[in-house]
Amino acid sequence: MNSSILQTATRVLLPLLLLFALFLLVRGHNAPGGGFVAGLVVAAAFVLHAMAYGSAATRRALVVSPPLLLPIGLLVALISGLPAVMLGRPFMSGVWTTVGAGPEAVALGTPLLFDIGVFLVVIGVVLTIVLTLADVTVTER
């Protein structure tokens, strides 16, 4: 599709959607949101990019190949359960630590690490499917 309006809107919306996804990802382990929703937002942002510029341009814009995100995300999610086991707790129990001191202290835990794994898997699955379908559609024309 060669729509200058869509391409301009994509240039504006893509960074905003990625920033919103980061917000959802970080917020998710304490409130609604998380890796799944953030992954869908990122995937939707790149689907919009593919609609505006084509799947080849979107593949070039991605830092990592979508099929590679699947095993990386699964590995990150698996690793998130190991700290609990090392502490003698059940697998996937939340383990928390505080970074910083005073009012600037931030609580970080393994649920965020698990959410990052889910985030990567969702992006990988959705973009692999969408970009593969886009390539097949272009080839058939």
C-alpha positions in Angstrom: 0.0 0.0 0.0 1.5 3.4 -1.0 -0.4 5.8 1.2 1.6 8.8 2.3 -1.0 9.5 5.0 -0.6 5.9 6.4 3.2 6.2 6.2 3.2 9.5 8.0 0.8 8.3 10.7 3.0 5.2 11.1 6.1 7.3 11.7 4.3 9.1 14.4 2.4 6.2 16.0 5.2 3.5 16.0 7.4 5.2 18.7 4.3 6.0 20.8 3.0 2.5 20.6 6.4 1.1 21.5 6.6 3.5 24.5 3.1 2.5 25.6 4.1 -1.2 25.4 7.1 -0.6 27.6 4.8 1.1 30.1 2.4 -1.9 30.0 5.2 -4.3 30.4 6.8 -2.7 33.4 3.4 -1.9 35.1 2.0 -5.4 34.5 3.5 -7.3 37.4 1.7 -5.0 39.9 -1.4 -3.9 38.0 -3.3 -4.8 34.8 -1.0 -5.1 31.8 2.0 -7.3 31.5 4.0 -9.2 28.9 1.0 -10.5 26.9 -0.7 -7.2 26.3 2.6 -5.3 25.8 3.6 -7.9 23.2 0.4 -7.5 21.4 0.9 -3.7 21.3 4.4 -4.1 19.9 3.2 -6.6 17.3 0.3 -4.3 16.3 2.8 -1.5 15.9 4.9 -3.5 13.5 1.8 -4.8 11.7 0.9 -1.2 11.1 4.5 -0.6 9.8 4.1 -3.6 7.5 0.8 -2.3 6.1 2.4 1.1 5.4 5.8 0.1 4.1 5.5 -3.6 3.2 6.7 -6.8 5.0 10.3 -6.6 3.6 10.8 -3.1 5.1 9.4 -4.2 8.4 11.7 -7.2 8.5 14.6 -4.8 7.9 13.3 -2.5 10.7 13.1 -5.3 13.2 16.3 -5.7 15.3 15.8 -9.5 15.7 14.1 -12.0 13.4 10.6 -12.8 14.8 11.1 -16.6 14.8 14.2 -16.1 16.9 12.2 -14.3 19.6 10.3 -17.5 20.4 13.1 -19.6 21.9 14.6 -16.5 23.5 11.3 -15.6 25.2 10.8 -19.2 26.4 14.3 -19.3 27.8 13.8 -16.0 29.7 10.5 -17.3 31.1 12.1 -20.5 32.2 15.0 -18.7 33.8 12.6 -16.5 35.8 11.5 -19.6 37.8 15.1 -20.7 38.8 15.8 -18.1 41.5 12.9 -19.5 43.6 14.3 -23.1 43.2 17.7 -21.9 44.3 16.2 -20.4 47.4 14.3 -23.7 48.2 10.9 -22.4 47.1 8.6 -23.9 44.5 9.4 -23.3 40.8 8.0 -20.0 39.5 7.5 -18.5 43.0 8.0 -14.8 43.0 11.4 -13.6 44.3 11.8 -9.9 44.9 14.7 -7.5 45.5 14.9 -3.8 46.1 17.2 -1.6 43.9 18.1 1.7 45.4 17.4 3.3 48.7 14.8 5.6 50.2 12.0 7.0 48.2 13.8 6.2 44.9 13.9 2.4 45.8 12.3 0.2 43.1 11.1 -3.4 43.8 12.1 -5.7 41.0 11.1 -9.4 40.9 11.0 -12.5 38.9 7.4 -11.8 37.7 8.8 -9.0 35.6 11.4 -11.3 34.1 8.6 -13.8 33.3 6.6 -11.0 31.7 9.6 -10.1 29.5 9.7 -13.7 28.4 6.0 -13.7 27.5 6.4 -10.4 25.8 9.1 -11.8 23.5 7.1 -14.9 22.7 4.0 -13.0 21.8 5.9 -10.6 19.6 7.6 -13.5 17.9 4.4 -15.6 17.3 2.3 -12.7 16.0 4.9 -11.2 13.8 6.0 -14.6 12.4 2.4 -15.4 11.4 1.6 -11.9 10.1 4.8 -11.4 8.1 4.7 -14.9 6.7 1.1 -14.4 5.5 2.0 -11.0 4.1 4.9 -12.6 2.1 2.6 -15.4 0.8 0.0 -12.8 -0.2 2.5 -10.7 -2.1 4.0 -13.8 -3.8 0.6 -15.0 -5.0 -0.2 -11.7 -6.7 
